[in-house]
Each structure stands twice: as structure tokens, then as C-alpha cells.
Amino acid sequence: MIDFTPQDLAFMSQRGSEPQSVEKQFAFFISGFDFANIHRNVSIGDGIVKFSNDEVEHWMRVYDLLSQDKEIIKFVPASGAASRMFKDLYEAIQSERLSDKAKLYLNRIKDFAFFKDLQEIIEKKGVSFEMAVKDEKSKIPFEYLLEENGLNYGNLPKGLLKFHKYDDEIRTATEEHLVESAEYARSGDGVCRLHFTVSPNHLEKFNELVSQVKGKYEKRFGVTYQITYSIQAPSTDTLAAELNNTPFRDKEGNLLFRPGGHGALINNLNNIHADLVFVKNIDNVITEDKLEPTIVYKKALAGYLLHLQEKSYKYQKQLMDSKLCNSCLQEIIDFAKWELMIQFGTENPTREELLNKLHRPMRICGVVKNEGEPGGGPFWVTNRKGDTSLQIVESSQIDMNNPKQKDFMASASHFNPVDMFCCYKDVNGKFFDLNNYVDPYTGFISEKSYEGRTLAAMELPGLWNGAMADWITIFAEVPLSTFNPVKTVFDFLKRI
């Protein structure tokens, strides 16, 4: 039990945190979280679906047919600051000598989409842009890109940064998502619905940007955009701990809450009510001329998901019928095993077991061949109840002291680029409460600092791994050309 003071209780009430929930969550500092228990690697035919060209064409046609009466939304996590992508440029400000990366930035500076803005703001200060770039001792090209007296890119979210340069226009990441949505995520009524999760500090800037540009894209693509936003609720923040697992307090004696990571966004997603939800990170966009593979596979996988959902609905209704024949029951078992990738503890699950397994949110996750990218991957995982299912596992969830588990991660054939297709309406047309499908034992704890003191910070089960652990999950291979994240500023140069 944590002995909360009246001041603590008032503080938690103000931020929407329930003391019982905070205390239950805080207990993980003492008990720790579970490491993932990988049962085996996935492969094509054993956990991963791979479509032939003809099948891709077929599922695209299915999508065009089934999506006509569906409400579709694209959900884009976009609240994170872009500071990490400029790590090498921040180092250049602090260092006396330029690294090779810093020199590359200066040599290719005119190739970046933000070049003209940077040139303009430097010259407004009465400094020659050309001279500043040529002078290797000058910090101006770095400071004026990253800091508040310049473009402030180091403190802005990626969605507000200028990503791509075209012959006649410059586009931000947010604009590229508008373009993408018009190509594959418009509902039958011609409306493109997008939802961005943003930080409260940047909500106004997102609104301003979208207001300025959406008319141009509506006219070009013949659509109407409905853009909504949400913030990560303060109530999802987690209480920090001292290294002795007692609550961390600041200099004034107040409890310290920290953002609970992207896993907190399951609450944001839970408030999105649509028939089909595309989930894609803000920085995973490409220039329009290279967009076709993305459009093709978005439609194909969405078509396949809608088909599986319809089939599941049909079988759930049959399972509720007392006259269901044995051959029909076997047909449903085969569908659950081979199409939905559901594993059962016995060869012949009961009707009730089947219905329980089918009555869950459903998602398809696009996966690409592993080429050494950091991050999570698809695996067969056994949970603490002994159930084995398809899961996305992050490297932070692996016990690196366990050689077998470490080998599973090292030999993984595929990588998860956070490219998801979600349906979470049940057979009766009601939306599932997504909080009921989270595995609370899949968060993690890391060391951070505050006011010069070290603390233990807790991140909630991640949005695409622990927060969706009890969903029906299907992995489908997509081409590497559909995966184009911007993790560093130099990733922009790969697109030219």
C-alpha cells in the first residue's frame, strides 16, 4: 500500500488519475514485468501470409466492394518530438570538430525540403548563408535549424516538419498522410477521415497547417477531409519511482507522473469508432511518385481483413445455433486455425471455446523482411496462461541473458513497421472495449533522470504489442518499398 497524502489525492484527482489504478500499476516496480516467452519464429505459412500477384489484385477488388458502406479512419500517432532524428546535428553544435555526418548535412543542405526556410531565416539575421555553410567552425546552419531562434525543428513533432521537395511544392509529413488517405482510405461517401494524436503544445500548429492545405488536396483528389485530434490523456501517465521502488517526489514534495509511452494511445484508439481503422506512424511516408506499392498493399490487406471479419461473423452466428452440425463445426475450427492463425490447447475445441476466440478485435499487421532495422518483430509467443499466439515483440521485451530467446530475436526473418489494419466491431455491431484486450504484464521499466536525480520510469504495454496482445492477429508480408520511416535527418537523402 502507498500512503498517499491528502495533497497527493487532490493532485491525482486533478489530473484524472485513480489512486487504486496508480497503486496497482506502481506494484510492477516491485514485481517487474514479464519477459516475452517466444515459442518459435514465424515464417511464410506458419504465422505469415504472403499473397501472389493475382491474390493481391483479388483482395484489392474485394476492398473496393466491401468498403463502399464502411466508415474508414486513418489513425496516426503524431505526438512525439523530432529531437532524436537530429542527434548528429546536436552533436555538431557541442563539438569543436565536425563529424562525417555533420559534413554530409552541410554538403547536401540544398537537397533538404527545409532548405529555403533555413536560408531565409539565416539571411534575415544579416548572415550570409553561403559563408555560414562553408565555415566549418560555424554553428549557424545547425543552430538555426534546431533551436528556437531559428526553425525550431528540434522541438517540433515530425508531422510539422517539411519532409519532401517537389518541382512545384514542399510537403510536410502531415500533408503526405492526406495524400495517402485520398488514395486508399476514403469512405464510400467520399470522406477521408484522419485522426492525429498530438501533444497539447502543438495542437494549434497542426490545426493551422491542415487549415492552410486541406482545400488544395480536397480539390485535387475530389474528397472531403474530416480531421480530428486527440492528446495523450494525463490520466494515462505513470507514477515515477525512486530506485528503491518508492514513489518519486520532486523538490516540492509532489508526486512525479511521466507519459506512459505509446501504449497509452490504446485509450485514444478506443474512442475512435469506425468500421476499419488504418494505423500508421507519422514518419512512415514516401514521395507521391513512389506511393503505388503502398496503395496496392493497403487496399489488398484491408480487403482481406474485411473478408475475414465477414466470415468470422457468419461462423459466430452458426456457433450460436444449437443445430450446428459436426462437419460445420470442423469447418469453423479450420477457419480459426488456418486463416485466423488461432492456436488451441486441444485438437477439438468446444463450441464455447471457438466462440470466445472469434469474439475479439481483429487486426492484420503488415511485416517486411528483416534487414537489420531496430524495433519489434512478429513471433509465436506463449503468455503466462500458457496460450500461444501471434504477437509483435519489441527488443526491450527480450531477456538477453536467455540464449534461446536472444537467438529467436537474432534469427527473426521479418520486422514490424507499424502498419496495421484494425476492425473492432463485434458480430452485433457493438464496439469492443479495447482496454479488455491489453496484457498488463508486457510494459517495461527504464532509468531516466529528473532535476539531476535518477529515477525509474514505467512505460505501459506498447500500442502494437502488449496493448493489443489479446486481439486476433494475422501477419502479412508487404514489400520493403512500403516501409519508409524517417528516423534520422539523413533518411531524407535516400528519397532523392
C-alpha positions as CSV (number, residue, x, y, z in Angstrom):
1,M,0.0,0.0,0.0
2,I,1.2,3.5,-0.8
3,D,0.5,6.0,1.9
4,F,-0.9,8.9,-0.3
5,T,-1.2,12.2,1.4
6,P,-4.3,14.4,1.1
7,Q,-2.2,16.6,-1.2
8,D,-1.4,13.5,-3.4
9,L,-5.0,12.6,-3.6
10,A,-6.0,16.1,-4.7
11,F,-3.2,16.2,-7.2
12,M,-4.3,12.8,-8.7
13,S,-7.9,13.8,-8.8
14,Q,-7.0,17.0,-10.7
15,R,-5.1,15.0,-13.4
16,G,-7.8,12.3,-13.7
17,S,-5.7,9.5,-12.1
18,E,-7.5,7.0,-9.8
19,P,-5.4,6.1,-6.7
20,Q,-6.3,2.4,-6.9
21,S,-5.2,2.2,-10.5
22,V,-2.0,4.1,-9.8
23,E,-1.2,1.8,-6.9
24,K,-1.9,-1.3,-8.9
25,Q,0.3,0.0,-11.7
26,F,3.1,1.0,-9.3
27,A,3.3,-2.5,-8.0
28,F,5.1,-3.5,-11.2
29,F,8.1,-1.6,-10.0
30,I,8.4,-4.3,-7.3
31,S,7.2,-7.4,-9.2
32,G,8.7,-6.4,-12.5
33,F,7.2,-7.1,-16.0
34,D,7.3,-10.4,-17.8
35,F,9.9,-11.0,-20.5
36,A,8.3,-12.2,-23.7
37,N,8.4,-16.0,-23.9
38,I,8.9,-16.6,-27.6
39,H,7.7,-20.1,-28.6
40,R,9.1,-20.0,-32.1
41,N,9.8,-17.8,-35.0
42,V,7.2,-17.1,-37.6
43,S,7.7,-17.9,-41.3
44,I,5.7,-17.8,-44.5
45,G,3.0,-20.4,-44.0
46,D,3.5,-20.5,-40.2
47,G,2.2,-17.2,-39.0
48,I,2.8,-15.0,-42.0
49,V,0.5,-14.9,-45.1
50,K,2.1,-14.0,-48.4
51,F,-0.1,-13.1,-51.4
52,S,0.7,-13.8,-55.0
53,N,0.2,-11.0,-57.5
54,D,-3.2,-12.5,-58.5
55,E,-4.3,-12.6,-54.9
56,V,-3.2,-9.0,-54.3
57,E,-5.4,-8.0,-57.3
58,H,-8.3,-10.1,-55.9
59,W,-8.2,-8.6,-52.4
60,M,-8.0,-5.1,-53.9
61,R,-11.2,-5.8,-55.7
62,V,-12.7,-7.2,-52.5
63,Y,-11.7,-4.0,-50.7
64,D,-13.3,-1.8,-53.3
65,L,-16.5,-3.8,-53.0
66,L,-16.7,-4.2,-49.2
67,S,-15.5,-0.7,-48.3
68,Q,-18.3,1.2,-50.0
69,D,-20.6,1.1,-47.0
70,K,-17.9,1.3,-44.4
71,E,-16.7,4.2,-42.3
72,I,-12.9,4.3,-42.6
73,I,-10.4,6.2,-40.5
74,K,-6.7,6.6,-40.6
75,F,-5.2,6.8,-37.1
76,V,-1.8,8.5,-37.0
77,P,0.3,8.6,-33.8
78,A,2.0,12.0,-34.2
79,S,2.8,13.4,-30.8
80,G,6.5,12.6,-30.4
81,A,9.1,15.3,-30.8
82,A,11.6,15.1,-33.7
83,S,14.6,15.7,-31.5
84,R,16.1,12.2,-31.8
85,M,16.3,12.4,-35.6
86,F,18.7,15.3,-35.3
87,K,21.1,13.6,-32.8
88,D,24.2,14.0,-35.1
89,L,23.4,17.7,-35.7
90,Y,23.0,18.4,-32.0
91,E,26.4,16.8,-31.5
92,A,27.9,19.2,-34.1
93,I,26.7,22.2,-32.0
94,Q,28.6,20.8,-29.0
95,S,31.7,19.5,-30.8
96,E,34.7,21.5,-31.9
97,R,35.3,19.3,-35.0
98,L,32.6,18.2,-37.4
99,S,31.8,14.6,-37.8
100,D,31.3,13.0,-41.2
101,K,27.6,13.1,-40.7
102,A,27.7,16.8,-39.9
103,K,29.8,17.4,-43.1
104,L,27.3,15.4,-45.1
105,Y,24.5,17.6,-43.8
106,L,26.4,20.8,-44.9
107,N,27.3,19.3,-48.3
108,R,23.8,18.2,-49.1
109,I,21.9,21.1,-47.4
110,K,20.3,22.3,-50.5
111,D,18.6,18.9,-51.1
112,F,16.5,19.1,-47.9
113,A,12.9,20.3,-48.1
114,F,13.5,22.8,-45.4
115,F,16.5,24.4,-47.2
116,K,14.8,27.6,-48.4
117,D,13.2,28.2,-45.0
118,L,16.6,27.8,-43.3
119,Q,18.3,30.1,-45.8
120,E,15.7,32.7,-45.4
121,I,15.8,32.8,-41.6
122,I,19.6,32.9,-41.5
123,E,19.8,35.7,-44.0
124,K,17.1,37.7,-42.1
125,K,19.6,37.7,-39.2
126,G,22.1,39.5,-41.5
127,V,24.3,36.4,-42.0
128,S,25.5,35.1,-45.4
129,F,24.0,31.6,-45.8
130,E,26.7,30.5,-48.2
131,M,29.5,31.7,-45.9
132,A,27.9,30.0,-42.8
133,V,27.7,26.7,-44.7
134,K,31.3,26.9,-45.9
135,D,32.7,27.8,-42.5
136,E,33.3,24.5,-40.7
137,K,33.6,26.4,-37.4
138,S,30.2,28.0,-37.8
139,K,27.3,26.6,-35.7
140,I,24.7,28.7,-37.5
141,P,23.5,26.0,-40.0
142,F,22.8,23.7,-37.1
143,E,21.5,26.1,-34.5
144,Y,19.1,27.8,-36.8
145,L,17.6,24.5,-37.9
146,L,17.1,23.1,-34.5
147,E,16.8,25.9,-31.9
148,E,14.0,28.4,-31.1
149,N,15.8,31.3,-32.6
150,G,15.5,29.5,-36.0
151,L,13.1,26.9,-37.4
152,N,13.0,25.1,-34.1
153,Y,12.9,21.7,-35.8
154,G,14.5,20.0,-32.7
155,N,11.4,20.8,-30.6
156,L,8.6,20.3,-33.2
157,P,6.8,17.0,-33.9
158,K,7.7,15.2,-37.1
159,G,4.2,15.9,-38.5
160,L,5.0,19.7,-38.8
161,L,8.4,19.3,-40.5
162,K,8.9,19.8,-44.2
163,F,9.7,16.3,-45.5
164,H,9.6,16.3,-49.3
165,K,10.6,18.7,-52.0
166,Y,8.7,18.5,-55.3
167,D,9.1,20.6,-58.5
168,D,6.3,22.9,-57.5
169,E,5.7,22.4,-53.8
170,I,7.1,21.4,-50.5
171,R,5.1,18.9,-48.3
172,T,5.1,18.1,-44.6
173,A,4.7,14.6,-43.3
174,T,1.1,15.5,-42.3
175,E,0.3,16.5,-45.9
176,E,1.7,13.2,-47.2
177,H,-0.8,11.4,-45.0
178,L,-3.6,13.5,-46.5
179,V,-2.4,12.4,-50.0
180,E,-2.2,8.8,-49.0
181,S,-5.6,8.8,-47.4
182,A,-7.2,10.1,-50.6
183,E,-5.7,7.2,-52.5
184,Y,-6.9,4.3,-50.3
185,A,-8.8,5.4,-47.2
186,R,-11.8,7.3,-48.5
187,S,-15.2,6.1,-47.3
188,G,-17.9,5.4,-49.8
189,D,-19.3,8.9,-49.2
190,G,-16.1,10.4,-50.5
191,V,-15.0,11.5,-47.0
192,C,-11.4,11.0,-45.9
193,R,-11.2,10.7,-42.1
194,L,-7.9,11.1,-40.4
195,H,-7.2,11.2,-36.7
196,F,-3.8,12.5,-35.3
197,T,-2.7,12.0,-31.8
198,V,-0.8,15.2,-30.9
199,S,0.7,16.9,-27.9
200,P,-1.3,19.7,-26.4
201,N,1.6,22.2,-27.1
202,H,1.3,21.5,-30.9
203,L,-2.4,21.1,-31.4
204,E,-2.9,24.7,-32.6
205,K,0.0,24.3,-35.1
206,F,-1.5,21.1,-36.6
207,N,-4.8,22.9,-36.9
208,E,-3.2,25.8,-38.7
209,L,-1.3,23.6,-41.1
210,V,-4.3,21.5,-42.0
211,S,-6.5,24.6,-42.5
212,Q,-4.0,26.0,-44.9
213,V,-3.5,22.9,-47.1
214,K,-6.6,20.7,-47.0
215,G,-8.6,22.7,-49.6
216,K,-5.8,22.2,-52.1
217,Y,-5.9,18.4,-51.7
218,E,-9.7,18.2,-51.5
219,K,-9.8,19.9,-54.9
220,R,-7.1,17.7,-56.4
221,F,-8.5,14.4,-55.2
222,G,-12.2,15.1,-55.1
223,V,-12.6,14.2,-51.5
224,T,-13.7,15.9,-48.3
225,Y,-11.3,15.7,-45.3
226,Q,-12.6,15.3,-41.8
227,I,-9.5,15.8,-39.5
228,T,-9.8,15.1,-35.7
229,Y,-7.2,15.2,-33.0
230,S,-6.7,13.8,-29.5
231,I,-4.0,14.2,-26.9
232,Q,-2.5,11.5,-24.6
233,A,-4.6,11.9,-21.5
234,P,-2.8,12.9,-18.4
235,S,-4.6,10.1,-16.6
236,T,-2.6,7.6,-18.6
237,D,0.7,8.9,-17.2
238,T,2.6,6.6,-14.9
239,L,4.0,7.4,-11.5
240,A,7.8,7.5,-11.4
241,A,9.7,5.7,-8.7
242,E,12.9,6.1,-6.7
243,L,15.5,3.4,-7.3
244,N,14.3,1.8,-4.0
245,N,10.8,1.4,-5.5
246,T,9.1,4.2,-3.5
247,P,7.2,7.0,-5.2
248,F,9.4,9.7,-6.7
249,R,8.8,13.2,-5.5
250,D,10.1,16.5,-6.9
251,K,11.8,19.2,-4.8
252,E,8.5,20.5,-3.6
253,G,7.4,17.0,-2.5
254,N,4.9,16.4,-5.3
255,L,4.5,13.1,-7.0
256,L,6.0,12.9,-10.4
257,F,4.0,11.4,-13.3
258,R,5.5,10.8,-16.7
259,P,4.0,9.9,-20.1
260,G,3.3,6.2,-20.3
261,G,4.6,5.7,-23.8
262,H,2.7,5.0,-27.0
263,G,0.8,2.2,-25.2
264,A,-1.3,4.9,-23.6
265,L,-2.7,5.5,-27.1
266,I,-4.9,2.4,-26.8
267,N,-7.3,4.8,-25.0
268,N,-7.3,7.2,-27.9
269,L,-7.9,4.4,-30.3
270,N,-10.7,3.1,-28.1
271,N,-12.5,6.4,-28.7
272,I,-12.3,6.0,-32.5
273,H,-15.5,4.4,-33.8
274,A,-15.2,3.2,-37.3
275,D,-15.6,0.0,-39.3
276,L,-12.0,-0.1,-40.5
277,V,-9.0,1.8,-39.0
278,F,-5.6,2.1,-40.7
279,V,-2.8,2.7,-38.2
280,K,0.4,4.2,-39.5
281,N,3.2,6.2,-37.9
282,I,3.6,9.9,-38.8
283,D,7.1,9.5,-40.3
284,N,6.4,6.4,-42.5
285,V,5.6,8.3,-45.7
286,I,7.2,8.5,-49.1
287,T,7.0,10.9,-52.1
288,E,3.9,10.6,-54.2
289,D,5.8,9.2,-57.2
290,K,6.8,6.1,-55.2
291,L,3.4,5.6,-53.5
292,E,1.9,2.9,-55.7
293,P,3.1,-0.2,-53.8
294,T,1.7,1.4,-50.6
295,I,-1.7,2.0,-52.1
296,V,-1.8,-1.5,-53.6
297,Y,-1.0,-3.3,-50.4
298,K,-3.1,-1.1,-48.2
299,K,-6.1,-2.0,-50.2
300,A,-5.3,-5.7,-50.5
301,L,-4.7,-6.2,-46.8
302,A,-7.7,-4.1,-45.8
303,G,-9.8,-6.2,-48.3
304,Y,-8.5,-9.4,-46.8
305,L,-9.3,-8.2,-43.3
306,L,-12.9,-7.2,-44.2
307,H,-13.3,-10.6,-45.8
308,L,-12.1,-12.4,-42.7
309,Q,-14.4,-10.3,-40.5
310,E,-17.4,-11.2,-42.6
311,K,-16.5,-14.8,-42.5
312,S,-16.0,-14.7,-38.7
313,Y,-19.4,-13.0,-38.2
314,K,-21.0,-15.8,-40.3
315,Y,-19.4,-18.5,-38.2
316,Q,-20.1,-16.8,-34.9
317,K,-23.8,-16.8,-35.8
318,Q,-23.6,-20.5,-36.7
319,L,-22.0,-21.3,-33.3
320,M,-24.9,-19.6,-31.6
321,D,-27.3,-22.0,-33.4
322,S,-27.9,-25.2,-31.4
323,K,-28.5,-27.2,-34.6
324,L,-24.9,-26.8,-35.9
325,C,-23.6,-30.0,-37.4
326,N,-20.3,-31.6,-36.7
327,S,-18.9,-31.0,-40.2
328,C,-19.8,-27.4,-39.9
329,L,-18.0,-27.2,-36.5
330,Q,-14.9,-28.6,-38.1
331,E,-15.1,-26.1,-40.9
332,I,-15.1,-23.3,-38.3
333,I,-12.2,-24.9,-36.4
334,D,-10.2,-25.0,-39.7
335,F,-11.0,-21.3,-40.4
336,A,-9.9,-20.3,-36.9
337,K,-6.6,-22.3,-37.1
338,W,-5.5,-21.7,-40.7
339,E,-7.0,-18.3,-41.6
340,L,-7.1,-16.5,-38.3
341,M,-3.9,-18.2,-37.0
342,I,-5.6,-19.1,-33.7
343,Q,-3.9,-21.8,-31.6
344,F,-6.0,-24.0,-29.4
345,G,-4.9,-26.1,-26.4
346,T,-6.7,-29.2,-27.8
347,E,-7.3,-30.7,-31.2
348,N,-11.1,-30.3,-30.8
349,P,-12.0,-27.1,-29.1
350,T,-15.6,-26.8,-27.8
351,R,-18.2,-24.6,-29.4
352,E,-17.8,-22.2,-26.4
353,E,-14.0,-22.0,-26.8
354,L,-14.4,-21.3,-30.5
355,L,-16.9,-18.5,-29.9
356,N,-14.7,-16.9,-27.3
357,K,-11.7,-17.0,-29.6
358,L,-13.6,-15.5,-32.5
359,H,-15.4,-12.8,-30.4
360,R,-12.4,-10.4,-30.3
361,P,-11.0,-7.4,-32.1
362,M,-9.1,-8.3,-35.2
363,R,-6.1,-6.8,-36.9
364,I,-3.7,-7.5,-39.8
365,C,-0.1,-6.3,-39.4
366,G,2.0,-5.8,-42.4
367,V,5.5,-7.1,-42.0
368,V,8.6,-6.7,-44.1
369,K,11.7,-8.8,-44.5
370,N,14.2,-8.1,-41.7
371,E,17.1,-6.1,-42.9
372,G,18.5,-5.1,-39.5
373,E,16.1,-2.3,-38.6
374,P,15.8,-1.7,-34.9
375,G,12.5,-2.5,-33.3
376,G,9.9,-5.2,-32.9
377,G,9.2,-8.3,-34.9
378,P,6.5,-11.0,-35.3
379,F,6.7,-14.2,-33.3
380,W,4.7,-17.0,-31.8
381,V,4.6,-16.2,-28.1
382,T,3.4,-18.1,-25.1
383,N,1.8,-16.0,-22.3
384,R,1.7,-16.6,-18.6
385,K,-1.6,-18.5,-19.0
386,G,0.1,-21.0,-21.4
387,D,-1.7,-19.7,-24.5
388,T,0.4,-19.4,-27.7
389,S,-0.5,-16.7,-30.2
390,L,1.0,-14.3,-32.8
391,Q,2.5,-11.2,-31.1
392,I,4.7,-8.3,-32.0
393,V,7.7,-8.3,-29.6
394,E,10.0,-5.3,-29.0
395,S,13.7,-5.9,-28.3
396,S,13.2,-4.4,-24.8
397,Q,10.9,-7.3,-24.0
398,I,13.5,-10.0,-24.7
399,D,15.6,-11.5,-21.9
400,M,19.0,-11.1,-23.5
401,N,20.5,-13.3,-20.8
402,N,18.5,-16.2,-22.2
403,P,20.4,-17.6,-25.2
404,K,17.4,-19.3,-26.7
405,Q,15.3,-16.1,-26.6
406,K,18.1,-14.0,-27.8
407,D,18.6,-16.4,-30.8
408,F,14.9,-16.1,-31.7
409,M,15.2,-12.4,-31.9
410,A,18.6,-12.5,-33.9
411,S,17.2,-15.0,-36.4
412,A,13.8,-13.3,-37.0
413,S,13.0,-13.2,-40.7
414,H,10.6,-10.3,-40.6
415,F,10.2,-6.9,-39.0
416,N,7.1,-5.0,-37.9
417,P,6.9,-1.5,-39.4
418,V,3.8,-0.5,-37.5
419,D,1.5,-0.9,-40.5
420,M,-1.8,-2.1,-39.1
421,F,-5.4,-2.7,-40.2
422,C,-7.9,-2.9,-37.4
423,C,-11.6,-4.0,-37.1
424,Y,-13.0,-3.9,-33.6
425,K,-16.8,-4.0,-34.0
426,D,-18.4,-7.3,-32.8
427,V,-21.0,-9.5,-34.6
428,N,-23.8,-7.5,-33.0
429,G,-22.4,-4.2,-34.3
430,K,-21.1,-3.0,-30.9
431,F,-17.5,-1.8,-30.5
432,F,-15.2,-3.8,-28.2
433,D,-13.7,-2.1,-25.2
434,L,-10.1,-2.3,-26.2
435,N,-8.9,-2.0,-22.7
436,N,-10.1,-5.5,-22.1
437,Y,-7.6,-6.9,-24.5
438,V,-4.4,-5.5,-23.0
439,D,-1.8,-7.7,-21.4
440,P,-0.8,-5.6,-18.4
441,Y,2.4,-7.7,-17.8
442,T,4.1,-6.5,-21.0
443,G,5.2,-3.0,-20.0
444,F,8.8,-2.2,-19.2
445,I,10.9,-0.1,-16.8
446,S,13.8,2.2,-17.7
447,E,16.1,4.6,-15.9
448,K,15.6,8.3,-16.5
449,S,16.6,11.5,-14.7
450,Y,14.8,14.5,-13.3
451,E,16.2,17.5,-11.6
452,G,19.6,15.8,-11.7
453,R,18.3,12.7,-9.9
454,T,18.0,9.2,-11.3
455,L,14.5,7.6,-11.3
456,A,12.7,4.5,-12.6
457,A,10.1,5.2,-15.3
458,M,7.4,2.9,-16.4
459,E,6.0,2.5,-19.9
460,L,2.7,0.9,-20.5
461,P,2.3,-2.1,-22.8
462,G,3.0,-0.8,-26.3
463,L,0.2,0.1,-28.6
464,W,1.0,-2.6,-31.2
465,N,2.4,-5.2,-28.9
466,G,1.1,-5.6,-25.3
467,A,-1.9,-3.2,-25.7
468,M,-3.2,-5.5,-28.5
469,A,-1.9,-8.8,-27.1
470,D,-5.4,-10.4,-26.9
471,W,-6.5,-9.4,-30.4
472,I,-6.8,-11.8,-33.3
473,T,-3.6,-11.1,-35.2
474,I,-2.7,-12.0,-38.7
475,F,0.7,-11.1,-40.2
476,A,1.0,-10.5,-43.9
477,E,4.2,-9.8,-45.8
478,V,4.4,-6.4,-47.6
479,P,7.2,-5.1,-49.9
480,L,10.0,-3.3,-48.3
481,S,9.1,-0.3,-50.6
482,T,6.1,0.3,-48.4
483,F,8.3,1.0,-45.4
484,N,9.9,4.4,-45.5
485,P,10.4,5.7,-41.9
486,V,12.4,8.9,-41.2
487,K,14.4,8.0,-38.1
488,T,17.3,10.4,-38.8
489,V,17.5,13.6,-40.9
490,F,19.7,11.7,-43.4
491,D,16.8,9.4,-44.3
492,F,15.5,12.3,-46.4
493,L,18.5,12.0,-48.7
494,K,17.6,8.4,-49.6
495,R,14.5,9.7,-51.4
496,I,16.3,12.0,-53.9
